[in-house]
């Protein structure tokens, strides 16, 4: 966990006071909605279909139990008793009252949480691997560098008034859980031949109306030069980015139109022009940030404790363990992913009661720490293996032991037309129906790893382009239709999905997805051939034939 210092606390308190005054002036009529819009957006407040939506930052997805309890408090006191965890490791509240927002911000600031720059044309929440610091094989904990970026970019003028929104993601593992290739800037931490720590820098990823996979513009930028190099990228973007056309304003369009080699040359030219004014991180600064992260005092535990051996006889526990428990870098410990995708419920939602209970479980079993993943699930990163059976029972009691992590019903979905004023179609009912169709755990395990992503509009908040199966809501003559893509992925081998054919109406979507899955089961060469590998081997046509044969 990172411990905020006095400067952080002062900044948060000053920001609350500033926003309180802005809200007061809006409510009195001194500010019009148009004048207030940019101010509220830079504090994470949207005006959605039915009410204001409030988005709270969870930097690099790390929460303390105290902070999670405060998020539960916000849900209970200011909203309707639940929150929605997003693909950017944030949490959203969909029913908050504008007049109460300053009080909610003040309550959050008490525990070191804020909503600065979670919306608006600025750098957003810096995201990272939800298993950062605990997974085997990392170069080092990428959250240290995420925190350095967070501090440098927050309220920095070069990062705050951009042509469009801007997103960072950082990973330090061979397997990319942070989806760095679909971000404006993706950073892969690694070591060069001399053993020095630095970053492969990828730029121009993003989904939405015009999706692109990020391109590598520099294979190695030394850690000490990270901030100056990133600032050079932003200077080039600010100089050449389109401000006259919202659809062409993202950096991905600039990289595409210039070409990645030309863009890289422009960045290099700008970076070198900084000369002696370029900010260099010395080792002392990096170590100071590193020192503010605290790590658990792990015990020396057996690899296979007796408690785990005994519990293995319970098939229900074993199913949950297979799908939810992952290898920790310290012997005797495990990482536990907590599914927020129960059958028939909106993906990513958690009630205030569940958040409070999970905070208690984190204190008891995970050194008081919780993580948020971009897949809209939570994780307990430091669980002793001996405690896994007891944790499973406790999670089951609060409805958080669904054994579907990485399986077909572990669906990513945006709020869609149920909440969002930009959406063309509903996402949540589609997700709910699909979880019912694939509720049988034996069927889900037979299918294996398969990710379904759903977006209610072309803005792609549900990341449908990179779902193994992607579902995009579109509007046709006032009715909800859905385009289906297959073969997408967001990991280190990121690819955009391929459209299988014409859009289908709302009532047929679940049938189409069942047809796609049945085609996969018939076409795969062996039981362990993943859906995306089958699609890559055969292409779209066999799936298209199966889906549209009777339509």
N, C-alpha and C positions, 0 to 999 in steps of 0.2 A: 504494500500500500504506500502511496505517496502522501506525505504530510504537508499540508499547506503552511506557508509561513505568514508572517505578519503582513507582508506586502500583498499577498493573495487575499487575505481576509479584508484588508482595507479596500482593495479594488472592488470586491464583491459588495461590500456595504455601501460604497459610494455609488455603485451602479444601481443598487436597489433604491437609494434616495433619489437619484436622477430619474429613474423610471416612474417612481411614485409621483413625482412632479409632472411628468409627461402625461400620465394617466389622468391625473387631476385636471389638467388643462383640456384633455380630450373630453372628459365627462362634462365639463363646464361649457363646452362649445368654443373655447378659446382656440383649440386646434381642430381643423376639419379632419375627416377620415383620411383624405389624401395626404395631408400634412403629417398625420400620425403614422401612416403606413410604414414608412422606412424605419421609424423609431421602434415600433412594435416588432417589426420583422427582425431587427438586430438584437431583440431580446426574446426571440423564439416564439412570437405570438402571431398566429395566422387567423384570419377570419374565414371560417369554413362554411359548409352548407347550412348548418343549424346553429352554430355557436362559435366562439373563439376556441382555437386549439392552442395548447401550450406545450412546447417541446423543450425538454430539459436535457442538457448535455451530460453524458457519462464518459469523460475522456478515456480513450483506449479501453473502454468497457469494464473498468475496475470500480467496484463498490465495496464499501465497508458495511457491516451489518447495521451500524448506526445510520448510515446514509440510506440503506434500503428501507429501514423503518420510517425515515423521514419521507421517502417517496410514498410509502403506504399512507402516511399521515396526510400528504397532499391529496391523494386520491379520495380519502375518507372525508376530509374537511372541505375541500374546495371543488371536488368533482363528483362523480357518481359511483365511487367506491372501487374503481379499477384504473389501471394504466395499460398502455400499449407499448411494448418494446419493439423498436424499429430495426431496420437493416443497417442503420448508422450507429448502433450501440447507444441510442437515445431512448428516452421514454416520452410518450405523448399522453396528454390529457385532453379529452375531446369536448368537455362540457364546462369549462371553467368560465367564471364571470369576470369581465374586465375590471370591475371595481375591486375585486378581491386579489387580482394578480400581484400587486405590490406586496401584500401580506404573504402570499405564497412564496414569492421570491425571497423575502426576508427570512421565512422559515427555512428555506433551502440553504441560504447563505450561512446560517448558523452551523451547518454541518459540511461546509465547503462544496456546495453544489450550486451551479448557476445555469443560465440559459443563454448566455452571451453568444451571439453569432451562430445560433443553431438554425437560422434562416437568413435570408437576405443575400445580397451579392457580395459575399465575403468568404473567407475560409471558414469551413464548417468544423464540426467536431472531428478531431484527429482520431482515426480508428486504427486498431491493431488486432493481432491474433488474440482471441479470448483465452488462449492457453499460454500466453506470454509469460516467461519466467519459470514455468513448471514443466514444459514439454521437453522430452529428450532431444538432443541434436541441435538445439539453438546455438547460434553464434554467441549471442548474449541477449539479455532481456530487452526487447525492442521498445518497451514502455518508457525506458529512460530517454530515448530519442524522441518518442512521441510527446513526452512532457516538455522537452526542450523546444520542440516545434510549437506546442500549445502556448507556451509562455511567450515565444517570440512573435507569433502571428496574431495573438489576441490584441485587438485594437491598434495593431500596426497599420499605418495609413496605406502602405503598399499592398496590404492583404485585406483591406476593409472596404474598399470602394472599387470593386472589380466590375468588368463587363457582365459577369454572371456569377452564380454560386461556384464554389471551388472546394474540392474534397481531396484530402490526403489519406493514405493508408500505408502502414508499415508492417513488414513481416521479417522474421529472422530464421525461419524454418524452410527446409526444402519443400515441404508441402504447404501451400499457401492457403491459410484459413482466413486471411484478411481481404481476399479478392482484390489485390493491388492492381490487377490489369484492367479493371473497369473504373479506375479513379483518375481524376485529373492529374495527380502526381502519385505514383506508386513507388515505394522505396523498399528494396530488398537488401537487408543487412547481410554482409558477408565479409570474408577476409581475402586480401590480395596475396600474391605470392610471397610477400614479405611479412605476412601475418598481421598486417594493419587492418583495423576495422573501418569499413566504409560502406557505400551504398551503390547498388545498381539503380539508376534513376530512370523510371518509365514515365512518359507524359502522354496525355491525350486520350486516355480511356474515358469511357462514359456510355450511358445507355440513352434512354429517351428517344426522341424523334429520329435522331441520326446516331445509331450506336457504333462505337469503335472500341477495339482492343488497344490498350496503350502500347506505345513504341518505346524501346530503349534508346535514350539519347546520350547516355554516358554509362559505360559498364562499371566504372568505379570512381566515386567521389569520396575522398577521405572524410571521415567523421568530423574533423576539425573545420572542414569547408562546407558542411551541409547547409548551414543557414545562409551563407553568402550565395551559394549556388542556387538554392531554392528562390532566394530573392531575385537573382538574375532571371530565372524563369518567369517570375511574376512581372518583372519590369518589361520583358519582351511581350508578355501577354497584355499588359496594360497599354503598351505602345501600339500594338497591332491588332488587338482583339476588337471585334465588331461591337460597337455600342449602338448602332443604328438598327439592328435587327436581332430581336430576342432569340430567334431560332438559330442564329449563326454566331452567337456571342460566346459560346463555350470554348475553352482552349482546345478541345478536340477538333473543332472545325478549323482553327488556325493551324494546328499541326498537320491536319489532312491537306489543307490548301497549300501551305508552304512546302510540305513534305518533311518527314522527320529529320532527314539529313540537313536541310536548310534551316529548320527550326533549331536543331542542335548547334549549328554553326552560329546562329544569332545569339543563342544563350551563351555559348563560349566567348563570343566577342564581347558581350555585355559583362560577363563575369570578369574577364581579363581587364576590361576598362575600369573596373572598380579599383584595381590596384591596391594601394595601401589602405584605402578606405573600407575594403572588404572586411566584414566581421569574421574573425577566426576564433573558434572555440578552443581555449587552452584546456589542458588536462584538468586543471583545478576546477574550472566551471563544470565540466562534465562530471567530475567526481563529487562535486557539491550536490548536483542533482541526483546522482546515484545514491548518495548518502541519505537522501530524504525518502528513499524507498526502504521500507522495512520488510523483512522476510521471516517466515515462521521459524521457530526453534524446533526443527524436526527431531523426532526420536529415532533411535535405531530399532527398526521393526523388521520382523521376518517377511520374506517375500510372499509366503502363503500361510497366513495365520489360521489357527484352528477354527475360528468363527466362520471364515470364508469356506473352508472345506466342508463344514457341516451344512451351511446354507446352500451349497451347490446341489444338494439333494432335492431342493424345492424348484420345480420347473419354472414357476412364475418368477422367482428371484433370478434364476439363471437367464431367462429371457431378457429381463431388465438389465442384468449385468452385461450381457453380450452387446446390447445396443446403447447403453448409457455410460459405461465405465471405460476409461482410457488410461493408457500408460503414463505414469508420472516419472520425472527424472530421478526421484528419490525412492529407493527401495522401501517397500511396505506402504506406500501411499498411492492414491489414484486420483484422477480427474473425473468428476461426475458431471455429465451434462444433464440438466433438468429440462425436460420437454415442456414447452408451453403450447403444445398442440394436442390437447385431449380431443377425443372423438366428439364431433358436433359443436365445437367451440371456435370462436374467432382466433386465428393463429397469432401468437405473440401477446395475448392479453393475460394479465395477472390481477387478481383481486387484492384489495388492501389486506385482507386476512391472510391470503397466501404469501404476500410479501413479508408481512410480520412473522409468519410462521417460518418462512425460509430464512429470514434473518436469525431467528432463534437456532435453527439447524446449522447455519453457518458458524455461529458462536460455539456450538457444541461439537461440530465435526470438521470445520474447515478454517480454523483460526480467524473467524469473523470476516471472511472475504467471499465475495460473490463476483462473478464475471457475466458480462452480457456479450453474446455473439451476434454476428451479423445475420445469422440464420433465425433470429428472433427467439432463441432459447437462452437459458441462463446456465451457469456452471458453478460448481463448488470445486475450487482448484486444489485443495490440500486435504483430501479425505483419507485417513488411515484405512487400509484394507480391512482391518478387523472390525471397523464400524460400518462397513457397507450394508450388511443385513439389517442393522438397526435403522440406518438412514433410509433404506428402501421402504421399510414399513412406515416410517414417519412421513416420507414423501407421499406414499399411497394414501395416508389418512387425509392429506390436504389436496388430493387430486393432482399431484405433480409427479406421478411415477409411471406415466404412459411410456411403454417400452418401444417407441417408434423413432428414435433419433436416427437420422440419415435414411429412413425408410420412406415409403411412398406417401404416408400420411403426415410426414414432417414437413408441412407445406409452408412456404414463404408467401405472404400476401399483404398487399397494402390495404388500407381501410376502404378504398373504393367509393362507390356512389352512396353508400350508407352514411358517409361523413364528408367526403371531399367535394368541394365545389368544382374542381377541375375534372373529376372523373366522368367517363361516359357510361360506365357499367359497374355493376356490383362485383366485388371480389370475395367478400366474406361468405355469402351464401354458397358460392361455388366451392370454396375451401371446405366449408362445413359438410356439404354433400359428398365431396370426395373422401373426407375422413370416414364418413359412414360407409361408403362403398368398399373401402379398403380397411375396414376396422378389424377384420380377422387377422390376428397376429401371425398365424401360420402362413396365410397368403402373402402378407407383407414380407415375411422373411424369405419366402420362395422367390419373390420378385427381386429382393436384394436392394442395394443402394440405388435409389432413384429420387431425384429432387424435382418437385413440382413448384413452379413460381408463378404467381398470379398478379397482374397489374390491372387496375380499373381504367387506365388511360395510357396514352403514349408516353407520358412522363416517366413511366417505368419504375415507380417506387417499389414495386414488388420484384424487380430484377428479372422480368420474364424472359428477356433476351438470353440470359445465361442459365436458365433452368434446363435440366435434362429434358423436361417437358415445360414449355412456357405457354401461358395463357394470357392473352391480351384482350381486354374489353374494348369494343368499338361500338359506335352508334350507327344504326342504319334505319333511316326513316322513323326515328323516335323509338326504335326497339334495340334491346341489348343483344349484340352478337359478339363472338369471341374467335380470334385468330389463334391457331395452335402452331407452335414451333417445337422442334425436337433437336436434340444433339448439342444444346448449349452447355456450358460449364464455366465456373468462376474461379477455378483453382489455378495452379501454376501452368496448366495447359489450356487456359481460358479460350473459349470459342463462342461465337454467337450462334444461336439456334437457327434452324432452317424451317421455313414455312411449309406446312404439308399440304395446304390447299385452301379453299374458300372458308370464310368465317362461318361459324355455326351458331344457331340461336341459343339463348340461355338454357332452355330446357333440354338441349342435346349435349351440352358440354361434358357432363359426367359420363355419358354413354361413349362419347368419342375417346375420352381418356382411357376408359376400360378397353376399348378396341385397340388403342395404341399399345397398352400394356399386354394384352393377350397376343398381339402380333409379336411383340418382343419375346415373350415366353416361347412362342413357336419358332422363332427365327434364331435365337441365340445358340451358339455352337456348344456351349457347356454351361452348367449351372452358375459358375463364377464369372461368366462374361457379363460385364456391366452393361446397362442399357445404353450408355453413351458410346461404348465400344462397339456394340451391335450396330448402332446408327452410323458410326464412322465407317464400319466395314461395308454396310449395305446401302447407305444413303437413304433418302426419303421415300423413294418409290414404293417399296414393299409395305410401308406403313400407310402411305396414301391410298394404296389399293385396298387395304383392309378397312380403312375408315370410310371411304366414299363408295365402296362397292354397292351398298344398298341405300345411299342417300342421293 
